[in-house]
Amino acid sequence: MTGAISWPVGGVLERWLTGPRFHPLPNRTPGTPPPLLSFEFYPPRTEALEAQLWTCIRRLELLCPRFVSVTYGAGGTTQERTHAIVVRLVQETSLVPAAHLTCIGAGRDEIAAIARRYWDGGVRHIVALRGDPPGGGRYESHPEGFAFAAELVGGLRRVADFEISVAAYPETHPEAATPGADLDNLKRKLDAGATRAITQYFFDTAVYLRFLDRCLAAGITAPIVPGIMPVSNYAQAVRFSTLCGASVPAWLGDMFEGTEDDPEIRRMVAAVVAAEQVRLLQANGVDEFHFYTLNRPELTYAIAHILGVRPQASRPAASSLPSGPARASELAP
Ligand SMILES: Cc1cc2nc3c(=O)[nH]c(=O)nc-3n(C[C@H](O)[C@H](O)[C@H](O)COP(=O)(O)OP(=O)(O)OC[C@H]3O[C@@H](n4cnc5c(N)ncnc54)[C@H](O)[C@@H]3O)c2cc1C
């Protein structure tokens, strides 16, 4: 042995792999089903990026996600592009699509018309959001529109019997008066008819687990599905996290330090970081995950593989799948 390791007093070398401090994550019990996944895409701006999106969709389709969702650009700027992608998903793939829809830039009647168009096109799932103004700035509701996502959920319910997902914030939405008020808002959205919440991404697993405890204490029993952001561009992630209120732990910066000019190494580091995160969540009983794919399949595919998800020849009907295990109630001690 070289002199790099100093021999402790008493002659016992405590190692992380064998000492009392390290607790290996439990393996999945044989026979337990792999977790349920959903994937989020965004509408690209160019034809080349559109081709990349469809390559990504086709690759991830093999993993038979529970659903895939398509975002609605800030300020409603991608209304037509979001619609076109979602309808193509219905017509050309085996995937179950969910269309994101926001309160921004449209009155209630217009939003109802958009929702009806989705329903008529075979879309049954909406991710209902307030949205943010384009280019940042202060949010102001449309004079004839819905002010908040909870109102939008109620409006969608009146249009058709949509499945509705909403957003949740383990670290509290940046504009919320207090964490308690934000939790009350989440409850209002679920009480208005949403059946699932998808979280803003987070890097510290404890943040999400503590949030689940708070949801439980507030009587929320709907699935709170963790949003997983595989970070391949650390600098960009830091900028975006500042805007959306997600904290970036110092250890994450340490992991990516020095990889600025090396995208390949960054991707490998990103895979390790995200894999650790999902394994830790899985070990804590979470078995439903929503991936922010950024229209790139590799990282999401690799992390899904680590979680035990394998390609399947055909997808089971969405209705025959078990309900979301990330329900706060199912994680109760
Ligand atoms: C999973 C996910 C997907 C997303 N997809 C998109 C997308 O496709 N397009 C897009 O533009 N944005 C998207 N966003 C971002 C989202 O639009 C922003 O985070 C937005 O600022 C809040 O949206 P919300 O639906 O959570 O709003 P809300 O639930 O309406 O809450 C917004 C804020 O208002 C507060 N609030 C709510 N009701 C009241 C009330 N009655 N009185 C006072 N305060 C109140 C809440 O506490 C919160 O601070 C997404 C976010 C997530 C987590």
The ligand as an ORCA input file, in Angstrom:
! r2SCAN-3c Opt
* xyz 0 1
  C     -44.123     20.287    -14.493
  C     -44.109     21.720    -14.973
  C     -44.423     21.990    -16.303
  C     -44.427     23.323    -16.775
  N     -44.745     23.566    -18.092
  C     -44.820     24.852    -18.549
  C     -45.214     25.139    -19.895
  O     -45.463     24.241    -20.683
  N     -45.295     26.432    -20.266
  C     -45.014     27.470    -19.410
  O     -45.126     28.633    -19.818
  N     -44.642     27.222    -18.132
  C     -44.537     25.940    -17.684
  N     -44.161     25.681    -16.381
  C     -43.788     26.811    -15.510
  C     -45.008     27.428    -14.810
  O     -45.880     27.976    -15.764
  C     -44.481     28.505    -13.864
  O     -43.783     27.911    -12.807
  C     -45.511     29.486    -13.371
  O     -44.818     30.581    -12.772
  C     -46.488     28.954    -12.327
  O     -47.353     28.076    -12.886
  P     -48.371     27.233    -11.935
  O     -49.263     26.481    -12.842
  O     -47.648     26.519    -10.901
  O     -49.176     28.476    -11.290
  P     -50.209     28.602    -10.100
  O     -50.513     27.268     -9.500
  O     -51.348     29.412    -10.590
  O     -49.369     29.424     -9.018
  C     -48.631     30.568     -9.411
  C     -48.273     31.389     -8.195
  O     -49.421     32.087     -7.716
  C     -49.731     31.743     -6.366
  N     -51.187     31.697     -6.282
  C     -52.011     30.785     -6.804
  N     -53.291     31.103     -6.567
  C     -53.268     32.281     -5.897
  C     -54.280     33.150     -5.375
  N     -55.576     32.875     -5.507
  N     -53.890     34.281     -4.747
  C     -52.578     34.596     -4.623
  N     -51.573     33.803     -5.084
  C     -51.929     32.668     -5.718
  C     -49.038     30.401     -6.149
  O     -48.708     30.156     -4.798
  C     -47.779     30.579     -6.999
  O     -46.831     31.352     -6.327
  C     -44.111     24.378    -15.888
  C     -43.772     24.096    -14.550
  C     -43.766     22.777    -14.091
  C     -43.386     22.482    -12.670
*
